[in-house]
Each structure stands twice: as C-alpha cells, then as structure tokens.
Amino acid sequence: MNSQRDTLIYVGDPMCSWCYGFSPELDKVKAAFPNVPVKMIMGGLRIDGTETMGDLGAFLHDHWVEINERTGQKFKNGILKQASVVYNTEPACRAVVTMSKLKPEVQYEFFKAVQASFYYHNDVPGLAATYAKVATQFGVSEKDFKAMFESDAIKKQTRSDFEAAKNMGVSGFPTLLAKIQGKVYLVTNGYAPADKIISALKNKQLK
C-alpha cells in the first residue's frame, strides 16, 4: 500500500458484536470512496478468553437483541446454547490475518464471512476447520489455509495487530480512522451510521 495515499484504517474483531452490526455501514462508506484503500487491523476483543457461552450466554443474547434492533443485522442464537464453547476471539482474528497473506484482496469480505459464520450460521469459533471452510468460499484450499493459520509467523503477526491497535490508543471496536494528507483522524470509536461517517470524511476532504 502506498504510504502517501489517503487510507481508511479499520480496527475491529470478527467476534465483536458491534463490528458485525457496523459491517453494512462500512460497506456504504467503502462504496462512497471506491478509490480509497482500507487497511484492516485486528483489535483482539477477548484475547485468549476463557469464558464460555454458559458464562456469557444471557449477556450476549440481550446484547445481540439490542444490536439487531439498532442495525438490522440478523443473529441466530443456537451457539449460545452450546455452553462449553469458549469465547476467545484470537483465532477468528488470526483467521483474518491468515487470509490477508493468502489472498489480501478478499480480506474484508472474508472478515464479513467469518462474522456470518459465527453470528448467523453458528459455526463453532476457535477451530481451524471452521475458518478453513469459510476460506474455500474465496478459492483458498482448506489445507493451505490450515497450514498458514497454525504457523508461528501468523500467530506472531496477529499479536502484532493487537499491539498496533493498542499503540494507536484504540480501546473499543469498531474503530475507524482516516489518514488524510499524512495526518490520522479518528472517524468513529463505536458504531455509527454511514451517512454521518461519509459526511465527516467529505468534510476532511478524503480522496
């Protein structure tokens, strides 16, 4: 990526519920600025989390209802009944980083597919097989995906993403920043509608 180009920087986590709610809005922002590249940084919502759906199910259910009502994104709640499933977001983030190396041009679409895998299709998160199956939708073999997903290099790169987000002062997701004429601006920390974001970016003369 040309370091001099205006760029949108999206810091998120595919297992962050508000990031899932935000995806349709970010789609509209991307469409409004089709020539502006989007750099993705995985933020790590619950890195190495140990709480299970049994621990978090009631909270997540209410949270998902709120997000559905506000954003229209559809959730299915079957996964919440699988009490032993651990809510650790590192593997989902690592899956997105893996795809950024294997097929970078589809990273954002893959990110959304990983979201749908969890929130709508209720596939068990954290498993290499879950994300490898999603990867096949983008022409990547399960074997190639799994090999890279499990590699030390990708695990290290994922941790580097988490550190980058922290060093940028990002503490909540989704966060959208914009680098315009060499300066970085905070566009939104948390969910925001696309029209508000597009207006703010036009005022900053993003191009």
MOVEN-V346687 format. One record per residue. N is the residue number from 0. RES is the residue in one small letter. PHI is phi in whole degrees, 0 to 359 (* if undefined). Layout:
BEGIN
n res phi
N RES PHI
N RES PHI
END
This chain:
BEGIN
n res phi
0 m *
1 n 296
2 s 293
3 q 270
4 r 285
5 d 299
6 t 216
7 l 268
8 i 241
9 y 252
10 v 251
11 g 208
12 d 213
13 p 296
14 m 254
15 c 270
16 s 299
17 w 290
18 c 295
19 y 298
20 g 295
21 f 279
22 s 306
23 p 298
24 e 289
25 l 294
26 d 303
27 k 292
28 v 296
29 k 300
30 a 293
31 a 286
32 f 230
33 p 296
34 n 263
35 v 263
36 p 290
37 v 243
38 k 265
39 m 255
40 i 233
41 m 280
42 g 274
43 g 78
44 l 291
45 r 229
46 i 290
47 d 56
48 g 298
49 t 241
50 e 289
51 t 253
52 m 297
53 g 297
54 d 284
55 l 251
56 g 306
57 a 295
58 f 298
59 l 296
60 h 302
61 d 296
62 h 298
63 w 291
64 v 298
65 e 299
66 i 292
67 n 299
68 e 295
69 r 276
70 t 249
71 g 86
72 q 294
73 k 266
74 f 242
75 k 241
76 n 260
77 g 302
78 i 297
79 l 291
80 k 272
81 q 271
82 a 301
83 s 272
84 v 292
85 v 271
86 y 266
87 n 244
88 t 269
89 e 301
90 p 299
91 a 295
92 c 297
93 r 296
94 a 298
95 v 292
96 v 296
97 t 302
98 m 293
99 s 297
100 k 268
101 l 282
102 k 205
103 p 301
104 e 292
105 v 248
106 q 305
107 y 293
108 e 295
109 f 295
110 f 307
111 k 293
112 a 292
113 v 293
114 q 302
115 a 297
116 s 303
117 f 278
118 y 283
119 y 253
120 h 270
121 n 59
122 d 291
123 v 292
124 p 284
125 g 91
126 l 261
127 a 304
128 a 297
129 t 298
130 y 282
131 a 295
132 k 296
133 v 296
134 a 299
135 t 295
136 q 295
137 f 246
138 g 80
139 v 253
140 s 288
141 e 300
142 k 298
143 d 296
144 f 296
145 k 300
146 a 300
147 m 285
148 f 303
149 e 271
150 s 286
151 d 297
152 a 298
153 i 287
154 k 298
155 k 292
156 q 296
157 t 297
158 r 296
159 s 295
160 d 300
161 f 301
162 e 293
163 a 298
164 a 298
165 k 297
166 n 293
167 m 278
168 g 83
169 v 278
170 s 236
171 g 214
172 f 230
173 p 285
174 t 234
175 l 239
176 l 240
177 a 225
178 k 262
179 i 235
180 q 51
181 g 85
182 k 253
183 v 257
184 y 241
185 l 281
186 v 266
187 t 204
188 n 245
189 g 110
190 y 297
191 a 209
192 p 289
193 a 300
194 d 298
195 k 294
196 i 292
197 i 299
198 s 298
199 a 296
200 l 290
201 k 293
202 n 295
203 k 274
204 q 64
205 l 295
206 k 205
END
